C-alpha cells in the first residue's frame, strides 16, 4: 500500500483514540493573584484564532505535478480547493460541503480526480466521493446507507482504480472491491466473513489477510488468486498485537515490509522475502518504535524512516533523500513532515510546524533545492504570545519512564528553564485512545490553556503507543489502576517541583481522556480541583456492548486488555473500573461534553453519570451536541464548548477567560444541566 492510501486504515484498537481538535475579550473577574502576575501582560488569544477554520490546510500536490490542492473555507465550511501549480491565484473550490467540514481528502493516482470522505452528523459511516478535476463533476463512489469505506490499496501502475473495503453486506466485515475511480464501477474481489484487514500489492492483487486469533493477537494468511489460504504463515499473540503490522509490499511484490516487535520490545522495520520467508532488520531503536517511512516512488523500497520518542527524528537510508531531509532541517525551524509527493519525486509538499508559531506549507523543488511558501495555516496567530513546549521524562511509582510534555503560561518562566518562577494552576490534559500518544509540536489546546494562565501537562501514561510493547502491555487490565497512577504520579511531580499549585489542578481529556477525568474525580476525589470530560465512557460494560459492529474482529483484544464481560472475573474488573459506580464520590465540579451521534462512546455513557450525580444531588454541567459524534467537528460547536470550558476552568481555578458571548447560541449546543455552575453561561443562553 503506497503512502497515498493510508488515509483510511482498517479498524484497530487505536481507533478508539480521539485527538482533540486544533476579537480578544476581557478577562474574567476572578483571577487569582499568581495568575494575574504571570499572564496579565500577555494578549488574550481569541478562541476563533485557535479553533476556528484555518485559512488553508492539508496542502497536496497531484501525482503529475500539475495541480496543488488544499482545504479552505467556502461559505464558512471547509472544502477542497484546487489551483494550477504555477498559478495559485487561479484557485477554485471543488467541493460543495455546506454543513460538516471536509477533513480528509486525497488524489487519485491518475491525477484525474480528487477524492474525499464524509459522514453524517459524526456517525463515522464514511462514504467516498470523487470530483473530476477537469469538469468539476462530483460522484458518490460508495452510494450506500449505514456503510463505512476503508481503503485497502492503491497502485502507481494501475492509476484509475483502487481497492476499497465496504461493510454494506455485513456491518461487521469489509468486503474487498475494485473501484474504477472515473466511472464508479465496483467489482467484488473478496467476500469477507472473518478478517480484520487485507494488504494488496502494486498490481492491486490482494496478497495478505489478517484475522484475529483466540490469544488476542492476529494471524496472517497469504492470499492467492483472491482465495485466502487455510493456514497462517505468521501470527502474533496479545503482547505484539499493537506493535506488529504489515507495512506494504515493494512494487515488484517480492518484499513485504513489517513494523515488527516479535522477539524484541520496540517495533523494528523488517523486510521479509516473500518467496523464502527470510527476514532482515532495516532499522530499530531501543527508545521507541519505528514510525513512518519514505518509500521510493518507483520501487517501493524504504529510503528513510522515522523514530518518535520525545520528538520525531528522520533517518535516511538513501543518500539523495538524506540530502533533501538535511536541506529541510537546515532551512526550517521546528518540526516538518512530507505530506505529498509527485510521482517523479521531484517536488514535495512540506508541512512546517514552528511549535511557537502557526503551521506553514511549502513547495519543495528537490532539483532546484528551493522552498516556496504556499500559505500560513492560521496567519492570525503570527505574533501571538505562543509558548514553547518542554519535553519531560517522568518516572512512575513502579519505575516506568513516562515521556511527557509541558507548556507554561506566558511570563511565568523568566529564565526559560521549563519551570515557572512560582507555582501556577495546572491542567492535566489526557490523550484519548488509550492506544495512542501525545507528541511534540504546536498544540492548540496547550497554547489556549497556557494563554489563559495554566501550566498544561500531557503524559504518555502506560498503554500509550510508540514506546514499545512492554509499555503498552503494562496497561493490560489496569484501567483505573496503574494507568491512573501514572497520571497521579505526574501530577504529584508537578506539585513537588513547584510547577503546579496543589489545590488548583484540573484534569481534562477526550475519549479515554474523558474516562480518565471521571476516574480522577471518583477514584481520587481530592487530587483534582475540577474535571472536563469530553465524550468519555463512564461504564465499561455498556461501552463494550455498544461498540460499532465493524470493531467486532478486534473485540477479543478489548476483552484481554480491559476485562471480558463474558466471564465473572472479567465483568467484575469492568465494574470495578467504571466511574459510574463511584459517582457518589464526586465532590469537585465536573463539565461533560457529548455528541449525540457518537458511535464509539454512546450518549448513554454521559447520560448515565449525569443522572447518577443528579440523584445524589451532585452538581454537574452537561453540554450535548445533536449533530456531532466522537468529538466536535464543526468549528462553531468546538468553539462553543471551549468557551464553556475556559469559563468553567476560570470559575474553578481562577484563570483568565474570554467571555462566552454568543458562541453557544451560534452552535447547536444544548445545555442539558448545570448552566449556573459556569460563570456567564446562564446569561449567555438567555
N, C-alpha and C positions, 0 to 999 in steps of 0.2 A: 504494500500500500504506500503510495507516494505521499509526500508531505501535504499535497493539495487536498487530500481527502481524509484528514484526521479530525475533521470538524465534528462529526457525529460518531462517537465510539459506541460499541455495544455496551450495554449496561454492566457496571461492576459495583462493588460495594462503595467505591469512591463517588458514585453518582449521587449519594445522599448529601454531598457537600453543598453548602450554599456559600458563595463568596459575596460578601456584602458589596453593593454597587460602588463604583467610583463616580440693590442699593443697601449699604450697611445700615443695620438698625442700631438703636440704642441698647446699651447693656441693661441687664436686669438689675433690680434694685437691691438684691440680696446677696451681693458678692462678699466673700469672706475677706478679711484684711490681707492674708497672704496671697489670695487670688488676685486682688487688685494690684498689689505691689508687683507681681511678676508679669502681668499681661495687660494692664490698662492702657499702656502706651501703644500696643500693637493694634493695627487696624482689624476690625471685626470682619472676617472674610464672609461675604454673603453665602448662604446655603446654595443659592442658584449657581454661583460660580463653581462650586464643588460637585453638585449633584444634578444640575440641570443638563440639558442636552449639550454635548460637546459641539464646538464649531465644525470640526471634522474629526473623523476617527477611522481606524481599520483600513488604512490605505493598502491597495494591492495593485500590482501590475499584471496585465494579461500575459499569458504564456508567450504570445508572439511579440510582446513588447510595444504594441501599438496603442494601448489604452491604459489609463490609470483610473482606478475606481476608489470610492471611499463611502463612508456613512456620514450623512449630514442631515439636519432638519429640513423638512419640506412641510410647510404649514404646521410647524411645531412638532412634527413626528419624525423620528429618524428613518431615513430612506437611503437607498443606494443611488449614488451619483456616478457619472461617467464623463470622462473627457479624453480627447486625444493626448497622447503622452507628450506631444510637442506643443500643445495649446490648451493649458488647463483653464484658461478663461472661457473656453467653449464648452464648459461643463453643462450637462443636462441631467435632470432627475429621471431615473429609470423605473422606479417602483412607485406604488400608489398607496402605501400604508397610511391610514388616517386615524388609527386608534392606538394599537400597540406598536412600539418601535421595532424595526428590524434590527436584530443584534448579531446575526450570523449570516454571512454570505461567502461565496467563493466563485472562482472562474471555472467554466467548462474547459477541459483540456484543449479543445479546438479553438478557443477564444471567440466562439460564435455566440455564446450566451453567458449571462450572469445567473447564478443560482443562489437562492436563499431559502431559509426555513422560517416557518411561522406557526404558532399555536393559537388557541383561542382562550383568552382570559386567564392564561397561566396554567392551562390543563396539561401542558407538556406533550400533547399529541401533535408533534411537529409534522407538518406537511412540507413537501419540496416544490418550489416554484422556479420557473426559468423565464428569463427575459431575453429575447433576441436582440443582440446589440445593434444590428442594422435597422430593424423595423420598429423596435420598441415593444413588439407584441409580447404579452405575458401568457404563459400556460401553467396550469396547476398540474405538475408532473405526477403527483400521487393524489388523485382525486378520490379520497376515501374518508369515511367518518370513523372517529374513535381509533385512529391509526397513528402510529409513530414511526417515522422513517429513520433508518440508520444508513450510513454509507459504508459498504463493505470493501470497495476497492475502485481505484481508477487506474488509468493507463496513459503512458506517454506515447504509446504506439497506436492504440485504438482510441482516437481522441473524441469521437462523437458519442461515446457510450460510457456508462459507469455501472457498477454493481451496487444495488441497494438492498436493504432488508426492510420488509413490511410485515407488520403483525395484524393485518386486516382479516386473515383467515382464523388465526388463533391468537388472542391477545397476549399469550404468554411467550410466543416464539416468533422470531422474524424469519420468514421465508426469503430466500435469496432470489432476486430478479435482475435481469439485464435490462437497463433502461436506455432507450435511444433519446439523447438529450434534445434533439432537434424535432423529433416527431411525437415524443411522449409515449412511444410504443413500449410496452412492458412484456418481458418474456420470463416465465418461471424457470429458474435454474435448479434450485434445490428446495423441496418442501421440508421444512424444519419442524421436527416434533420432539427435539431433545436438547438442542445445542445452544450454548450461550453466545457463540460468535463464530465467525469464519474469517479466513485470510486468503486473499487472492494474489496472483502474480500479475506481471505486466501484460500478459495476454488476456487478462480478465478471466482466467481459469481459477476456480476455487481450488486451493491446494491443501487447506488446513481447516479442521473443525475443532471446536473447543467445547467440552461438555463437563459440567460439574460432576464430582465423584463423591462417594459416601464419606470420605475423610475431610470434606470441607475444602478440597483443592480442585484442580482441573485435570482432565485427561485430554491429551492432544492426539488427534486422528489425522492420518493422511486422507485426502480426497482425490480420487482418480475417476475421471470422466463423470464428475458430479455425483459419484457414489462414495459415501463415507465408509472407510474400511472398518471391519468389526473390532479389531484390536488396536488399542492406542500404541503409539510409538514412544510416548513420553507422558509424564504426569507430574503434578505437584500434590503435596498434602497441604494442610491448612497453613503451616508455617511459611510456605513460599507462595501462597496463592495471590497475595497482593504485590509481590515483588518479582514475579516471573511471568513474562508475557512474550509472545512472538512479536517481532518488530518489523516484519516485512521481508520480502524477497529482493534479491538483486534482479536487474532487468532480464538476465538470461535464465532466471529461475533456478540457478544451481546452488545458490547460497541463501539460507534463511537466517536472518539476524534475530537474536533474542536479547531482551533485558532479563538477566537470569541470576537468581540468588541461590540456586541449588548448589549445596556444597560450600557456601560462603555466607557471610552476613549481608553485606551491601551488594546490591544487584550490579553485575558486570555486564558489559556489552560483549556478546558472544556471537561468533559466526559458526553456523553449522553447515557442513557439506550435506546437501540433500540426499545424494546418492549413497554415501557411506555412513552418514550419521556422525562423522567425526566433528568435534568442535574445537575452536581455538578462541582464547580470550583476546578481544580487541582492546578493551580498556576496563579499568576498575579503579576504585578509590575507597580507601578504608573509612573515610568520613561520611560518605553519602552515596546513594545510588546514582548510577549513570542516568542522566535525564534525557535531553533532546539530542538530536544528531543532524548533521548536514550531509545529504547524500549527493553523489554525482548525478546530474540530471540525465545523463545517457546510460550509465551502467548501473546506477542504484547503489554503488558501493559507498561505504561510510567515508567521508572526508574530514569530519570533525565531530566532536561530541561535547556535551556539557555536563558539568557536575555542580549541583546547587546544594551547598552546605549552608553557610550563613549568607553567602552571595553566590550568584551564578557565574561560573567560570567556563570559558570555551577553550578547548584544546584541539589543535589541528593535527591531522594525520597527513594531509596533502599540503605541500609547500605553497601552492598558489592560493588555496583557501586560507592558509595560515597568514600569508601576506595581506590578504583582504581583511581578515579579522584584526591583525595588528594595526592596519591603517585606520579602521573604525575606532579601535581602542584609543589611538593617539589623537583622533580628531573629534571625539565625542566625550562629553562629560557625563559621568554616571553610568547607568546600565543601558545596554542596547540589545536588540534582537532582530532577526531577519523574518519579516512577515510574508514576503512574496519574492519570487524569482522568475526571470524569463526562462524559456526552455533552453536557450543557448547559454544561460547563466552569465550573461554579460551585464545584466542590470538587476539590482536588488532594491526592494523597498525595505528600509531600515527604520525601525521604531527606536526612539531615544528617550530614555527616562532619566532626566537630570536629578531626580529624587526631591530636590528642593525647588523645582520649577515644573511647569506643565510639560506634558509629553510632546514630542515633536516627531515628525515623519520626514524622511529624506529619501531621495532617489540617489542610489549609489551606482555610478558608472564604473565598473571594475576595470575596463580597458583604459579609461582616461584617468582613473583614480580621482574622481571628483564626487563631492557630495552636494546635492542641490536640495535645499529645504523645500518641502511641499506645503507644510502647514504646521501650525501650533494647535494642539487639540483644544486647549482652553486658554486662549490669549488673555482673558480677563484675570488669570492668575499670575501673569507676569508682573513682578514687583510686589506681589503679596508676601506677607511675613511667614513664608513656609519654613518649616523646621527640619533639621537633619534627623535621620533615623539612625539610632545606635544599635549595633549588634551585640548580643549577650550570649554567654554560655552559663546558664544557671545549673545548679545541682538539686536533684530531688532528694528526698529523705533517704531513699534506698540507693543513691549513687548514680542515677542516670543523668546524663548531660541533656539539658533542655535548651536547644537553640531558640533564642528569643529576640524580640525587637522592642525598642523603647523610643518614644518621641516625647520631648519635654515642651512645656509652654514657652512661648517667646519671652525672652528677657529673664528667664528663671535660672539660666546656667551661664554665669558671666565668664567663667574660664573655659567653657566648652569641653569639660571633661566627662560629659554624659550623666552628671548628677546635678540636681538643682542646688542653688545656694541654700535654700531651706526647703523642707518637705512641702509638697503640694497635694491637693486632691488627685486621685488617680482613677482611671477607667481601665479595668482588665477586659480587653477585647478578645473574645474566644472564637477561634475559627470553627467553621462547620465541618461536616464530614461524618465521624471524626477522621475518616481516612482521606485526609487532605493535609495541607500545610499552610503556614504563614511564610511569607518571603520578604526579601528586602526590596525597597523601591518606594516610589510615590504611592501613598495610600490615602485616599480622600478622607477616610474615617479617622486615621491618625492625625492628619492635618486639621481637620474640623474640630476634633475634641481638644487637641493641643491649643488651637487658637482660642478656644473657649476657656482655657486656663487649667487643663488637666494634663498630668502625665498619662501617657497611653502605652500600655504594655500588651504585647501579643506573644503568647507562649506556645511553642510546639510541644505540647504535652504528649505523653506516650500514646501510641496509636496514630500519631501523625505520620504521613508518608514521606519518603525521600531519604530517610536516615537509616535504612537497613531493616531487615525483617525482625531482628531482636527487639528493636524499638517498637515496632508495630505489635508484635506478639506479646509484649509486656502489658498490653491493654486488654487482652482477652479476658472476658468475664469480670472486668474491672470498672464497668460503668458505675459511677457514683462512689467508687472506691479509690484505687491508686491513680486513676485518671484525674479524679478531682483533687487528690492530694497534691499532684503536680502543680495545679493552679493555686492551691493554698500555699504551697512552698514558695512559689514565685512571688505571691503577694506578700508573704512574710519577709522575703528577701528585700523587697522594695521598701517595706516599712523599716526594717533593720538598717538599711543603707541610707536612710534619711531621704528617700525619694518620695514616698507616699505618707500622707497623714493617716494614722492608724484607723481612725473612725470616719474617714472620708474616702473610701474605696468603693467604687461601683463595679458590678460585673455585667457584661453585655455581650450578646452574640446572636448569630442566626443559625437555625437548624440545630446541629449538635451544640453549637454555641448558645442557642436558646435553652436547650436542655441543661447545659452546664450552669446557666443562670438560675434556672429553677432549682437545681441541685444545691447551688450556693446559698440560696435563700431558705432552703428547707433542711439540708443536712448540716450546714454550718451557718446557722441563722445570725450569729453575732459577728461574723467576719466582714460582711459587706453592708454598706450603708443603704444600698438600693440595687435594683436589677432591671435590665431591659432584655426581654425575651422576644426574639423575632422568629416566628414560625418554628418554635421548639416543641418537641414532644414532651408530654407530661406523664404518659402512661405507656411503658414499653410493650406491654401486652397488646394494647389496641394499636400501637404503632405497627407492630409486626403483622397484625391481622388485616391491615388496610393498605399495605404497600402496593404499588402499581403491579398489575399482572405480569408485565414484561420483566419484572425483577424475580419472577419465580425460579429461573435457572440458578440464581445465586442465593436463594433464601437459606440454604444449608449453612452458608458462611455466616449469615446473620445469627443463626442459632448457635453456632460454635463460638462466636465472638461476643455475643450478648447474653445468651441464655435460650434454651429450647423450650418454648411454651407447651410442647407436646410431652414433656416429662415433668414429674412433680418437682424435681430439683431445679430444672431449668425455669419452670414457671415461677417458683419461689424467688429465684435470682432476679427475674424481671420485676416482680412485685417489690422486692427489697430495693431495687434501683430506680423505682418510679416516684418522682416527686409528688405525684397526685396523692399518694397515701400519707404524705407528710405535710400536706398543705396547711394543717393547723399549726405547724411550727413556724410559719412565715410571720415575721414581726416587722419587716422593713418594706418600704414602698416598692411596688412592682408595676412595670409597664409592659404590656403584651401587644405585639403587632402580628396580625394573621391575614393570610389570603384565603378567601372562601373557596377557591378552586384548587387549593394545594393538593397535588396527587401524592406527595411524599409524606407530608405531615398534615393529616386532615384537620379541618377546622375543629373537629371534636376534641383534638388534643388541647387546644386553648380553651374551648368551651368548658371542658371538664374541670380544669383547675380554677377557672374563674368562678364557676358555680360552687366548687368546694370552698373557696375563700369567702364567697358571699354567705354561704351557710354558717360559717364561723364568724361572720362579721368583720372579716379582714379586708382592708381597703385594697383595691386593685384598679388600674386604668387599662381598659381593653379597647384597642382600635382594630376594626375589621374592614377589609377591602373586598367588596363583592366581585371585583373584576381582576383580581390578582391570584397568583399561585404561590410557589415556594420562593418568596421574596417579592419585591415590588419593582416591576419592570418600567412602569410609566414614571417619568421624572416627576410629574406633579404629585403622584402618590408617595414616591420616595421622599421628596422634599417635605411633604406634609407630615410624614411620620418622623422625619428628622427634626422638624420644627417642634413637634410634641416632645420628642426625646430630649432635645437640648434644654427645653424649659422644664422638663421633668428632672433632669440632672441638676439644673440650676436650683430648683426647689429643694433637692436632696443634698447636693454637695456645695452649693453656693457659688457656682461658676457663672461666667457670662452667658448670655443668650440673646440671640436676635429674636425680637417678638414674633409670635405666631402669625399675626396679621390675618390675611385671608387665605393662607396656604391650605388649611383644612377644608374650607369652603370650596376652594378651587380643585380639590381632589374628590375621589369617591369615598373617602374615609367615613366610616360610621363609628361614632364614639359610643360603644355599647355600654361601658361602665366607667365611672370614675373621673369625669371631666374636672371635678372640683379639686382633684389631688395634684393637678399640674398648673403652675402659675400661668394665667392668661388664657387657659383653654376654654373655660366656660364662657368667657367674654367673646372669644374668637368664633364660637359656634352659635352664638345667639342670632 
